[in-house]
C-alpha cells in the first residue's frame, strides 16, 4: 500500500476551483440540476486547473469507466485523485 503525500496548498487550490462544482453536486441530491450546468462548471474547473477541458478531446478516447468517473467527480474525489497523481 502506498502513502499519498498531500500538498495542502495544492489541495486547497483544487478545492477553491471545484467549490461551485461541489455545490452543484450537493444541490443535485435535493433537486434536479441541469446536466449542461454541471458540464459547464466542470469545464471551468478543468480550465482553471489544467488549462484545457475534456471537450478538447474526442469522447471516444474515454472509456465507459472514465465517463462514469467524470460524471460523479466532485471536490472530495478531485482532491484524492490529485493527491494520488502528484498534482502540486
FENRAKA-V109202 format. One record per pair of residues at least 12 apart in sequence whose ideal C-beta (glycine too) atoms are under 8 Angstrom apart, sorted by sequence separation. I is the first residue (numbers start at 1). J is the second residue. D is the distance in whole Angstrom. If there is no record, write none. Layout:
I_J_D, I_J_D
This chain:
42_54_8, 43_55_6, 24_37_6, 25_38_7, 24_38_5, 54_70_7, 21_38_7, 24_41_6, 21_41_5, 20_41_5, 21_42_6, 21_44_8, 20_44_7, 21_45_5, 20_45_8, 18_45_5, 17_45_5, 42_70_7, 17_48_4, 42_73_7, 17_49_6, 45_78_8, 14_49_7, 49_87_8, 25_74_4, 21_73_8, 22_74_5, 21_74_7, 22_75_4, 21_75_7, 22_76_8, 18_74_7, 19_75_7, 18_75_4, 15_75_6, 18_78_5, 14_75_8, 14_78_6, 15_79_7, 14_79_6, 11_79_5, 14_82_5, 11_82_7, 10_82_7, 11_83_7, 14_87_7, 4_80_8, 7_83_8, 6_83_5, 10_87_6, 5_83_7, 10_88_5, 4_83_5, 4_84_6, 7_87_8, 7_88_5
